[in-house]
Each structure stands twice: as C-alpha cells, then as structure tokens.
Amino acid sequence: MRNDDERLRPVDLARLAGISTQQVRNYEEAGVLPPAARTASGYRTFTDAHRRALLTYRALLRGYGPVTAAGIMRAVHTGDVPAALALVDAAHAALHEERTALRATSEALETLTEAPPAELPPAGLRIGEVAALLGVRTSALRVWEAAGLITPERERGTRYRVYRPADVRDARLIHTLRRSHYLFDQIRPVLDGLRREGSSASLRAAIAARGEQLTARTRTMLSAAGLLHDYLEHVEGVTG
C-alpha cells in the first residue's frame, strides 16, 4: 500500500502519466494539481495526493476535454466542489443534446425512406403547391425560410419562390420533425448533415459512426467520473 506521506519527484509523476516533467510543473501552476511543497533549495515535492489528482485529471481529459477537465480540477482545489460538479453536469447535458440531435436525424431519414419524393415538374413547385403536398400552411414554409432552414430560389422578375426537389425533401423533413416537437435548433443539424453527406445512405453511415463515438465517449466519461468521485472522497477526507 502506498504511503500518503511518501515524497514523489516531478519525474515520478511524469513517468506515471507518460508526460514530461515540464507538463507536471505546468499542471501544478495551472491548479490542475494541488500546490506542491518546496524543499529548502526550491525543488517541488509531491505526494500521493498529487498522484491521485494527476490520474484523475488525465482521465477527465480523455472524457471531458482539456477546458472542462482543467476547470473541474481547479474548482476542486479551490474548495468549490459544487462548481466542479456543475461542469460535469454540463458536459453530460451537452452529450445528451448531441444524442437527441442524432436521434432526430435518424428519424428524419426514416421519413425519407418511407416517403420517397414525388415527381416534380422541371420548373419546380410554387409555395402553395408545396404546402398542399405536405399538408401545411404557406405561412409555415415562410417561417421555416425565415429561420434559415430552407432557402428556395426566386424566379427572375416575379420573385416567386421556386422549390426544387432538395427543397421539397428538406421541407418534408422539417414538417415531420416539427410534428415530433423538435425545435429549429435541433432540426438545423439534421439538414446540415444531409446536405453535407449528399445522400441518405451516406448520412446513415455517418450517424452510425457518430453513435459509436458517443457510446465510447460516454464510457470514458463514466470511468473518469468514478476516479473523480474517489478523488473527492480523498480530498474531503483529508480536509474534513
């Protein structure tokens, strides 16, 4: 069993985490590690508490990213545990939002599969025709356009809106997702993904890959959160 009072050198911590001794010094100066004691000659000396902090931070770094991980550790070391936990909550909430957007995209793709686009005349459709096709009011299409979700062309001279096949597809997706109570900010990334990937098949593959990435990140975050819990127990046991 490791002695909590055992003195460790910067190089000991560096080897433990596979980083440079300068990074260890930088971590301490940034508040990621608790303040280190100094010898009479000015050298830093670390303890098991610093080892725990370093391992916790490196785990948080992998799951939460450098900004959030550093913020969590600094909050812990200044005694503001609620602020540290708020950062953890915010990171998990952001991940949840990303999953929600991904689910919206998947549902939208099912709409595309179940309702293939109708044959459109070469000249496209006018706004009233699109509204009738989807079963919505023309005012809804104007609201979606004002929000930047669709951008139909305009005829020269008359300035009438002209909806091409891609515009009708996008309008169908928006209509479906709005009926499922998705907000515009949740719909926008769905449309962006479809336009970026170029086809529903490509987007479906991208969704599957992103879903796997989110699952891996969730596991990494859970593992890091476990280490953070243990570190908080240690800190509160020492200061309590």
N, C-alpha and C positions, 0 to 999 in steps of 0.2 A: 504494500500500500504506500502511495506517495505521501510524504510529509508535507503538510500545508506550509510549513516554515522553511522548506528547502529552498535554497537560493539558486536561481537559474540565470544564466547569462543570455544576452541577446541572441547569441549564436545557437543556444539550446532551443529557444523558441523558433528561430528561423528554420532550423533543421526539422523541427516537429511539423511545421506547416508547409515546408518546401518553398520558403520565400527567402529574401535577402535580409541581412541584419538591419540594413537601412530601412526596409519596409517595417520591421518591428519597431524601430525608433519612430517612424512616421505615424504608425498606429497609436503609439503612446501619446505623441504630441497632438494627434487629432482627437483624443478622447475615446478612441475605439478600445483601447486598453486602459485600465485604471492607472493612476500615476505611479511611477516606479520610484523606489527608494534609490538613493545615491550613496556610493562609497565616499570615503574621505577624499579620494582622488577624483571624484566626479563621475565615476562609471555607474551606469544603470544596473540595478539588480532587480530581478523579477522573482515571483513566487508562483505557487500552484494556482493562485487566483488569476494570474496573468495567463497561465497556460489554458485555464478554463475559458477565459474571455477570448483568447485568440481562436480556440477551436469553435467557440460559439459564433464569433464574427465570420469566420471563414465559411461556416455552414450557412449563415444568414446571407452571406454574399452570393452564394450559388443559387439560393432560392428567391431572395428578395431584391437582389441587385445592389450595387455599391452605395447609392444615395440612401435608400431605406435602411440597409444594414448598418451603415455608419450612424444614421440618426437614432436607430434603436439603441445601439450600444452607448452612444453619448448620453441619451436620456437616462439609461440605467445608471451610468456612472455619476450623473449629477443628482441622483436620487429621485428622478421623476419617472417612476415606473408606469403610471397611467399614460404618460405621453408615449412611452416605448410601446405599450400595448395598443395604443391608438394607431400607431404606424403599422403594426401587424394587422390590425383590423382593416385598415385602409387598403393594404396590399391584397388581402383576401377578397375584399369587396370588388376591387378592380378586376381580379381574376374571375370572379363570378359574373361581372358585367361582360367580360370577354366571352365567357361560355354562353351567356344569353344571346349575344350577337351571333355567335357561331350556330347556335340552335335556330335562330331566326333565318339565317342563310340556308340552313339545311331544309327547313320547312318551305322556304321560298322555292328552292329547287324542286321539291316535290310538286309544287304548283305548276312549275314549268313542264314537268313530266306528265302530269295528269291532264293538263290543258294546253296542248300544242297550239302555237299561234295560228290564227285564222289567216287565210289567204287575203292579202291586201292588194288593192289596186296599185299600179306603178306610181301613181301620183301621191300615194299615201292617203291618210284619213284626216278629216277635219275634227275639231274638238268635239262637236256634237255627235259625230259618228263613233268616236272612241268612248264617249260617255255612255252611249246606247249599248255598245259592245260589252262594256264592263258592268253596266247597271248602276252607274254613279251619276251625280250631277256634274255639269260642266264646271261649276264653281269649285268642286273638289280637285279637278285637274288643274285649275288655276292656282289653287292653294299649294299643291304639290310642286308646281312650277316655281312659284314664289319662294318656296323653301329650298329650291335648288336641286330637287330630286329628279326632275325631268326637264329637258330643255329642247322642246320641239322646234323645228325650223320654222321660218316665216316666209310666206310667199312674197316675192317682189311685187311691189305696187300695192297689193291688197293688205299685206302684213297678216294675212290669216295664218293661223298655226297649221303646220303640216306634221302629222305623226307618222314616222317611218316604222318598220317592223320592230326595231330595237326599242323605240319609244313606247309602242304598244305593249311589248314584253315588260318593260320597266313599270309601266302604269299598272299592269296586271299584278305584278309582284307587290307594288305599293298597296294596292287595294286589298290584297289578301292579308298582308301583314297588319294593315290598319284595322281590319276586322278582328284580328287577334290581339288588338290593343298595343301594338308596338308603336313606340314613339319615333318621330322623324330621325332623331339622333341614333336610334337603333337600326333604322332602315337604311340610312345612308351607307354604312359599311357593307351592307348586303349588295347594294347596287354597285358600289365601287369594286367589290370583289368580282362580280360577274363581268363587269366591263374590263377589268384588268386581265382576268383569265381567258376571256374571249368565248368561252362555251361553258355550258352547264356541266359537262363531263370533266373539264379541267378544273372548274371550281370545286366540284365534288371531291376530286382527289386532293385539292389544296385544303379543303375542310377536314378531311380525314387525317392528313398530316398534321394540321394545326391542333386537332383534337388530341392526337398522341403527344404532342409537345406540351399541351396544357396539363394532361394527366401526369406526365413526367415532372413538370414543374410543381404541381400540387404535392406530389410525393416528396420532392426535395424541400418544399416549404414546411411540410409536416415534420420531416426529420429535423430541420433547423429549429422549428418551434419547440420540439422536445428538448433540444440542447439549451435553448433559451430558458425554458421552464426550469431546468436543472440549475442553470447558472443563477437565475433569480433566487432560487431556493438557497443556494450557497451564499449569495450576497446578502440576502435578508437574514440568514443565519449568523453571518459574521457581524452585521451591523445592528441586529435586533437585540 
